[in-house]
């Protein structure tokens, strides 16, 4: 009788990652092709089978600008810090529309991709990120109208325009941060679908989109700084219309906005990852 020696079976212990590693940033980079596909899919689906197609990108902010110019620029004589009110309003609507649309898409992206989530594994962060990045296409097209308005009103660009990518990045981070919170909550509580449009509409009036920051008494402006989009909108106007606007760089507003946006983004990413394991079961 021969002795049979058996090798011990190796044991693999799977533990959840902690800290920055829990965000799986490397996995996100490895799935960059999937991210690009989802971004392109969002852009195609958004305007598929529409009579006007991408014209809607220009039409929506243009109509809003005309209405706000008539109501606030001519009837109420709202201050525009020395800039023509039409350009002033459009320069505020441009980043705001990007933020609002990106926030709405990212908050609803997980529920809209239920079939994909339940069939294959990939970093779920890819889905809300694609909703934010796809809005950059709309932003780029709508920016052409603003460039045309600046030509019509003879507003020359200044060196301040070099700061524009920074303010755009802040808008992107703010939309993604809040989108991660709302998107994860939307999987469990579908009330978020009804809450988000109301929040976005209310948020717009708390942001100096159709009015100037100078309209608010100076002792209360710190309250505006608690809204990250205040720094974005004010920064956009300063970067684009700095040659004609009688305003200072949005120093404090921008600094506070950056801090709050980073807190919301990091907190949203951690909350998203902590609830990610239940998405496929609940959705």
C-alpha positions in Angstrom: 0.0 0.0 0.0 1.5 3.3 -1.1 1.2 6.5 0.8 -0.6 9.3 -0.9 0.4 12.8 0.1 -2.0 15.5 -0.8 -1.0 19.1 -1.2 -2.9 21.6 0.9 -5.6 23.4 -1.1 -4.7 27.1 -1.3 -7.2 29.4 0.2 -8.0 32.7 -1.4 -9.6 35.4 0.8 -11.4 38.2 -1.0 -11.7 41.3 1.1 -13.2 44.7 0.1 -10.7 47.3 -0.8 -10.4 50.3 1.3 -9.2 53.9 1.0 -8.4 55.3 -2.5 -8.1 51.8 -3.9 -11.8 51.2 -3.3 -12.6 53.7 -6.1 -11.0 51.3 -8.6 -9.4 54.1 -10.6 -7.2 51.6 -12.5 -10.2 49.5 -13.5 -11.9 52.7 -14.8 -8.9 53.3 -17.0 -8.9 49.7 -18.2 -12.6 50.2 -19.3 -12.0 53.5 -21.1 -13.2 52.0 -24.4 -16.5 51.1 -22.8 -16.7 54.6 -21.4 -16.2 56.0 -24.9 -18.8 53.7 -26.3 -21.4 54.7 -23.7 -20.7 58.4 -24.3 -21.2 58.0 -28.0 -24.4 56.0 -27.4 -25.8 58.7 -25.2 -25.2 61.3 -27.8 -26.7 59.2 -30.6 -29.8 58.2 -28.6 -30.5 61.7 -27.4 -31.2 63.1 -30.8 -32.2 59.9 -32.7 -35.5 60.2 -34.6 -35.8 64.0 -33.8 -36.9 66.3 -36.6 -34.4 69.1 -35.6 -31.6 66.8 -34.4 -28.6 68.7 -32.9 -30.4 72.0 -33.6 -32.1 71.4 -30.2 -28.6 72.0 -28.6 -28.6 75.6 -29.9 -32.4 76.2 -29.8 -32.9 75.6 -26.1 -30.4 78.1 -24.6 -31.1 80.6 -27.4 -34.8 80.7 -26.6 -34.1 80.9 -22.9 -31.7 83.8 -23.5 -34.3 85.7 -25.5 -36.9 85.3 -22.8 -34.6 86.3 -20.0 -33.4 89.3 -22.0 -36.9 90.5 -22.5 -38.0 89.9 -18.9 -34.9 90.8 -16.9 -32.9 92.9 -19.3 -35.6 95.2 -20.7 -38.6 95.0 -18.3 -36.8 94.7 -14.9 -33.6 96.4 -16.0 -31.5 93.8 -14.1 -27.8 94.8 -13.8 -25.4 93.0 -16.1 -22.1 94.5 -14.8 -21.5 96.6 -18.0 -22.0 93.7 -20.5 -24.9 93.5 -22.9 -27.6 91.6 -21.1 -28.1 89.1 -24.0 -24.5 88.0 -23.8 -24.5 88.2 -20.0 -27.5 85.8 -19.8 -26.1 83.4 -22.4 -22.7 83.2 -20.7 -24.5 82.1 -17.5 -26.9 79.7 -19.2 -24.1 77.9 -21.1 -22.4 76.3 -18.0 -25.7 76.0 -16.1 -27.4 74.0 -18.9 -24.4 71.7 -19.1 -24.5 71.2 -15.3 -28.3 70.7 -15.1 -28.4 68.2 -18.0 -25.4 66.3 -16.8 -26.8 66.1 -13.3 -30.1 64.8 -14.6 -28.5 62.2 -16.9 -26.1 60.9 -14.3 -28.8 60.6 -11.6 -30.9 58.5 -13.9 -28.1 56.6 -15.7 -28.0 53.5 -13.4 -31.8 52.8 -13.7 -31.6 53.4 -17.5 -28.8 50.9 -17.8 -30.4 48.1 -15.7 -30.1 45.5 -18.4 -26.3 46.2 -18.7 -25.7 46.1 -15.0 -27.5 42.8 -14.4 -25.7 40.9 -17.2 -22.1 41.8 -17.1 -19.6 43.2 -14.6 -17.6 46.4 -15.1 -16.9 49.4 -12.8 -20.3 50.9 -12.3 -18.8 54.4 -12.0 -18.4 54.2 -15.8 -22.2 54.8 -16.3 -22.7 58.1 -14.4 -19.3 59.4 -15.7 -20.5 58.8 -19.3 -23.6 60.8 -18.6 -21.5 63.8 -17.6 -19.0 63.5 -20.4 -21.6 63.2 -23.1 -22.9 66.6 -22.2 -19.6 68.1 -23.4 -20.7 67.6 -27.0 -23.8 69.8 -26.3 -21.6 72.3 -24.5 -19.2 72.6 -27.4 -22.0 73.2 -30.0 -23.8 75.7 -27.8 -20.5 77.6 -27.3 -20.6 78.5 -31.0 -23.7 80.6 -30.4 -21.9 82.5 -27.6 -18.9 83.1 -29.9 -21.3 84.5 -32.5 -22.9 86.8 -29.9 -19.5 88.1 -28.8 -18.7 88.9 -32.5 -22.1 90.7 -32.9 -21.6 92.8 -29.8 -17.9 93.3 -30.5 -16.7 91.8 -27.3 -13.0 90.8 -27.7 -11.6 87.8 -25.8 -9.0 88.5 -23.2 -6.3 86.4 -21.5 -8.9 85.5 -19.0 -10.3 82.9 -21.4 -7.4 80.6 -20.5 -9.2 80.0 -17.2 -12.3 78.6 -19.0 -11.2 74.9 -18.9 -10.8 75.3 -15.1 -14.3 76.5 -14.6 -15.6 73.9 -17.0 -13.8 71.2 -15.0 -15.4 72.6 -11.8 -18.9 72.3 -13.4 -18.1 68.7 -14.5 -16.9 67.7 -11.1 -19.9 69.3 -9.4 -22.4 67.6 -11.7 -20.6 64.2 -11.3 -20.4 64.5 -7.5 -24.1 65.2 -7.0 -24.9 62.8 -9.8 -23.1 59.9 -7.9 -25.2 60.6 -4.8 -28.5 60.9 -6.6 -27.7 58.0 -9.0 -27.0 55.6 -6.1 -30.0 56.7 -4.2 -32.2 56.4 -7.3 -31.5 52.7 -7.4 -33.2 52.2 -4.1 -35.6 55.1 -4.0 -37.2 56.0 -7.3 -38.5 59.2 -5.8 -35.2 60.7 -7.0 -36.7 60.7 -10.5 -39.3 63.1 -9.4 -37.1 65.1 -7.0 -34.3 65.8 -9.4 -36.2 68.2 -11.8 -37.6 70.1 -8.8 -34.1 70.4 -7.3 -32.5 71.6 -10.6 -35.2 74.2 -11.2 -34.9 75.6 -7.6 -31.1 75.5 -7.8 -31.1 77.6 -10.9 -32.8 80.5 -9.1 -30.2 80.2 -6.2 -27.4 80.5 -8.8 -26.7 83.9 -10.4 -27.6 82.7 -13.9 -30.1 85.5 -14.9 -28.8 88.1 -12.4 -25.5 89.4 -11.2 -23.8 88.5 -7.9 -23.6 92.3 -7.3 -27.4 92.3 -7.0 -27.0 90.5 -3.6 -26.0 92.7 -0.7 -22.3 92.1 0.1 -22.9 90.8 3.6 -25.0 88.0 2.2 -22.7 87.0 -0.7 -21.0 84.3 1.4 -24.3 82.4 1.2 -23.9 82.4 -2.6 -20.4 81.0 -2.2 -21.9 77.8 -0.6 -23.4 77.0 -4.0 -20.5 75.5 -6.2 -22.3 76.7 -9.3 -22.0 80.3 -8.2 -18.2 80.1 -8.7 -18.7 78.3 -12.1 -21.2 80.9 -13.5 -19.3 83.9 -12.2 -16.0 82.4 -13.5 -17.4 81.8 -16.9 -18.6 85.4 -17.2 -15.3 86.7 -16.0 -13.3 84.5 -18.4 -15.4 85.3 -21.4 -16.6 88.8 -20.9 -13.8 90.2 -18.7 -13.0 92.8 -21.4 -16.4 94.6 -20.9 -17.7 93.5 -17.5 -17.1 95.7 -14.5 -16.3 92.9 -12.1 -13.4 91.4 -10.2 -12.1 87.8 -10.5 -14.3 85.4 -8.5 -11.6 84.7 -5.9 -13.5 83.8 -2.8 -16.5 82.4 -4.7 -14.3 80.2 -6.8 -12.2 79.0 -3.8 -15.2 78.0 -1.7 -16.8 76.4 -4.8 -13.8 74.2 -5.4 -13.7 73.0 -1.8 -17.4 72.1 -1.7 -17.2 70.4 -5.1 -14.3 68.3 -4.0 -16.0 67.2 -0.8 -19.2 66.3 -2.7 -17.3 64.5 -5.4 -15.1 62.4 -3.1 -18.0 61.7 -0.7 -20.3 60.8 -3.7 -17.6 58.4 -5.1 -17.2 56.6 -1.7 -21.0 56.4 -1.1 -21.4 55.1 -4.7 -18.8 52.4 -4.2 -20.2 51.3 -0.8 -23.7 50.7 -2.3 -22.5 49.4 -5.7 -22.6 45.7 -4.6 -26.4 45.9 -4.2 -27.2 47.6 -7.6 -27.8 44.3 -9.5 -30.1 42.9 -6.9 -32.3 45.9 -6.4 -32.4 47.5 -9.8 
